[in-house]
Amino acid sequence: MIERKCKGCGAIIQTTDPKKEGYAPLADQLYCQRCFRMIHYNELPKIVATKEDYEKVIDSVLKRKVLIVFIMDVFSFKSTFHPNMIEKLKDKDVIVVANKFDLLPKSTQKERVVEWIFEQCKKVSLNPLAIGLVSATKGDEIDPLLNIIDAARNNRSVVFMGCANVGKSSLINAILRRCRLTVDTPLATSAIPGTTLKEIQIPFYEDNSFLIDTPGYIAKEDRLNELLPKSYAWLQPKKELKPVTYQLISGQTIFIGGLACLSLEGQEKIYLTAYVSMQVVLHRCPTERKEAFFQKHLGSLLIPPIKEEVSNLSYDTKELSIPKKKMLWLSGVGFILFHTDCKITLTKLSDMEVYITDAIIGSNSKKSTR
């Protein structure tokens, strides 16, 4: 009997057990029932890839002579530029691609972002053949990426790798649309990590080489993976981030939904600009009322998270010194650009990774000051 693989997740189609991956009512279907319902009804998958799935597939792929396209999320750079993945890619031919570039303000200089990513690669001894910026959802910069791949491929298959939800499948679909191929049977995509279960080989080149989709690595540092799907979707910006600049005076706190808050003490005033999804509520209040306000409004005014998620969350606090023209990244949530040297108290979800970098966007805009 010939095995058929689901065009959405790569699992082998089977008709016997609805609770296992690859189930479909009929053996000749293109998609398993899981992917069919996810694509057509936006139903959330009950079966997702695990870290073990990822390791098994990636280790198998990397034994072959392939070109790697390593994708990260420019909006959640640090957690998707993951050391466990990078370690596997050292001494390999790698093209680094930053997806979701369209979310950054239009004033962002591409050269500045590419230079910044190159510096991050140098710090971890990753030597990419090239660095590209794309938007998989809009199809921006697909032609330049294809040109880079063509110049580096040397008759090899091209493997798309990255953490969960960085847009690997979406990028492959964008490439197929650009080349007018297989648009009627796209790879399954979802805001929920772990959509792709197995290696998916897509015939693409005349020399019989493939485009290969792989499961996404689920990083424990991305604490937001543990939130309920509704909140996770809220955190993903759907359009260009609109900066909102705040003046913060001593004794004030800014909440970033119910996920984090910044408090200022002992300094007259500072200016900072927040870049987060429009569905993340920003709220300023006196620091003396912070705890009471948090307890009363978490999951209602302070969203995300929603009420059903609150009992599963824990928080920690740290003191940070941040120079002006630096950015504080809250992994998976967004980033804050500081226009003033300052010391702040940051309360955040436990295990949410935070880090400070040079600014990759303009630091002189103070529009929409509050």
N, C-alpha and C positions, 0 to 999 in steps of 0.2 A: 504494500500500500504506500502511495506517495504521500509524504508529509507536506502539509500546507502550513505556512506561517502567517500569523495575523499581520496585516500591513500597518497596524497601529502600534502594537507593542512588541512584536517579534516572537510572541509565544506560539508554540505549535498548536494548531487548531485540533480540538478534541470535542466529541459530542456526548461524552458519558457522565461527566461530573461537573455540574454548574458551579460548585464551590472552588474549583481549581482553575488556575490560569489557562487561557486558551479555549474556554468553553464556547461553543456555538451550536445552535439547534441543528444546523446543516453543515456538513463537512466541506462544502464548496464555497462557503462564505469568505469574503475578503477580510472581514474583521471579526474578531471574537465578540461575544456579547458585551463584555466589559467595555471595549473600545467603541463599539457601535453606539451604546447608550451614552458614553461620555461625549462622543462627537455630535450626535443628533439631539440628545436631550440634556446635555450639560450635567449629566449625573456623575457624582463623585465616585472614583474607583474605590472598591473595597480591597482589591489586591494591588499592592505597590511593591516596587523594587526595594530590596534591603541592601545593606552594606556588603553582605556576602555575595549577593547577586552581582553587584558592581565589581568587586574584586575578581570574581571568577571570569566575567566577560572581558574586563580590561586586561588582565594578565594574559588571557588567550590572544587577544588582538595584538598586544605589543610584542608578541613573539614573531610576528610577521613583519615583512618589509612594507611599512606603510608611512604615509605622511599624516601627522597629527594636526588637527585644528583644535586648539585648546581654547574653550570659550569661557569667559567670565562675565559677570553682571557688573557693568560700570556703576550701577546704583548701589550695589552691595559688594564692592570690590574685594575687601579683605577676606570675607568668609568664603567667597567663591574662587579666590586665588589661593587654593588650599595646599598646605605643605605636603599632605599625604599624596595628593595628585601630582604635585610638582616633582616629588622624589621619583616617581615612576617615569617622568618625562625627561629627566636629565640624560644627556647624550643621545636624545632622539631628535629627529627633524620635526620641529614644532613651529606652527604659526599661531601666534596669540591673537585672539579676537575679543574685543570688548563690545558686548551686545548692549542694547537699550541706550545707545548714545543719544537718541532722539529725546530722551527724558531730560537731559541737561539743557539749561537755557541756551537759546540760539546764539547768544553772545560768546559762548564757550569756544575757545580756540582749539581746533583739533590737534595742531602741532604740540600744544602745551600738554594735552592729555596723553598723547603718544609718548612724549618725552617722560612724563611722570610714570607711565606704565613701564617704560624701558628701565627706569631707575629701580622700580620695584622688582623687576626681573633680575637685575644685577645683584640685588641684595640677597637673593636666594640661589644665585649661580645658575639661573636658567637663561640660556642663550637662544632666543627665538630667531628664526629666519626672517621674520617680519612681524609687524604689529598692525592690526586693522581695527577700525571702528565701524560698527554696523548697527542697523535697526532691523531685526528680523521681522517684526510685525509690519513695518512700513516698506520693507524692501530697499532701504537706503544703503548705498555703498556696496551693493552685491557685486556689481561689475568689477570694481577694483579688487575685491576679495577673490573673485574667480581668476582674475589675471595673476594675482600673487600665487594662488594654488597651482595654476597651470605652469608657472615658471619654476615651481619647486617640486612638482609631483614626480617626474621621471618614470612614468608608466606605473605608478603605485596607486593602490586604493587610498582613499582619504577618510580618516577616522575622525568623527566629531566627538570630543570628550568635554566633560565639565561637571560641575556640581549640579544638583537637582534644581530645576526651574530656572536655569540661566538662558534657556531658549535654543537648545541644540536641535530639537525636532522642528521648531519654528524656523530656524535658519536653513535647515535642509529643505523644508517646504518652500521657503522664499527662493532658494536656488533653483528648485524644480520649476516653480512658476516663471522665474526669469528665463529659463531655458525652454519653457513651454512643454514640460514633461510631467506626466502622471498627476496632473492637477485634480483628477477626479477621485484619487485615492490617497489623500494626504496622510502623513504620519499623525498619530494621535497626540494632541497636546492638552495640557491642563495646568491650572495654577497650583495644583497639588503635586508636591515632589513625588517621584517614583513612578511616573506614567509609563516610561519605557522599561520593559522587563528584561529583554534579551537584546543581543546584537541584531540589528536589522541591516541587511545588505541591499542596496538599491543599484541595479545596473545603470551605469551612467556614461562610461567612456568607451570609445571604439576599441580600445585595447583590452576590453573585458574586465577593466577595473571597476571598483564600486565606490559609492558614497556609503559610509557605514555609520549608523546611529547607535549609540550605546546608552545604557542606564546612567542616570545622574548619581554622582556621589552625594550622599546625604551627610552633611557636616554637622557635628554636634554643636559647633559654635553658633550655627544659625538657629538660635533658640526659637525663632518664629515658626519653624517647621512644626513645633509642638502645639501651636495655636489651632483652634478650630478653623475649618476651611473658609468661613465667611470673613473672619478677620484677616486671614492670609491674603485673600483677594483684595480687601480694602487697602492693604499696605502696598500693593503693586500699583504704581502710578500708571494711568492710562494715557496721559498726555504730558507735554512739556511741564516741568516743575516751575511753579511760580514762586519766586522768593518773597518772603515776608520778613521785614526787618523790625526788630524790637529794640526799644530802649529799656534796659533793665537797671533799676536802681537798687542800692543796698537794701536787703530785707524783702526782696521779691523773688518769686519762683515762676518759671514757665513749665507747664506740663506739655508733654508731647504725647497726646492721647493718655492712656493709662499705662504706657510702656516705659516712660522715663520722665524725669523732670530735672531742671537745672536751677540751682539756688545761688544767689549772690549775697555775700556778706562782706563788710569791711571795705567796700570800694564804692565811690560816689555813684558812678553810672558806667555802663558799657553799652555798646551796640553789637548786636548779633543778627545774622540772617538765617532763617530756617528754610530748608529745602526738603519737604516731605510731600507725600500724596495728599491731594485735596480732601480725602476722606479721613485723614488723621486730624483730630481736633487739637488745636493749640490754645492753651488758656493760661493767662497770667493771674497770679493772686499773691497776697502777702505771705511770706514764708511762715509766719507765726500761725497761719491758718492751713498750712500745707497738709498736715496729717489728717485733720478733720475733713478737709475738702476731698482728699483722696479717698478716705473711707466712705464718704457719703456718695460720691459721684463716679467711682470706678465702675465701668461697664454701662454707664448711662450717659452722662455728659462727657466723661473722659473715655473716649472710644478711638480705636480699638484698645482693649479687648471688649467682647460683649459679655453680658452677665453670666452666661453659661460657662465661660472660660475662667472666671476670676478665681475660683477655688483651687485651680491647678497651678497658679502662678506664685512665684516667690521673687524677692527683690534684694539687691544689695546696694551699698552706698560707697562712693570713693571721692576723694578730693583730687582735683585736677588743676594744674597751672597751664594756661593756654596762651601762647603769644598771639599778637594780632596778625592778621592775614594767614591764619592757620584754620584748618577744618577739623571739626570733631565728627567722626563717622559713628553712627549708631547702626550696626550692621543689620541690613534688611529693612530699616525704618527710614533712613535718610541721613542728612548731614547738616551741620551748623557751621557757618562761616563767621569767625570772630573778627570784628573791626578794631578791637581794643584788647590790650594785654589784660588778663584777668585770672583770678582764682575762683573756681566754682565748686559747689558740691553737686555731684551727679548721683541721682538714684535711678536705677534701671532694673530691668528684668535680669534675674540671675543667669549667668552664662551668656548673656548677650555680649558679643564682642564689641568693644569700642576702641578707637584708635585715632591718633592725631596725625595729620599729614599737611604738607604744603597745600595751598589752595590751588585747585585745578580750574577754577572759574574766576571771573573778575571779582575783585574785592572792594570796589569803590561804589557799587550801587546801593542806595538806601531808599529805594522806592517802597511804597506801602508800609511806611514806618508806623509802628503802633506804640 
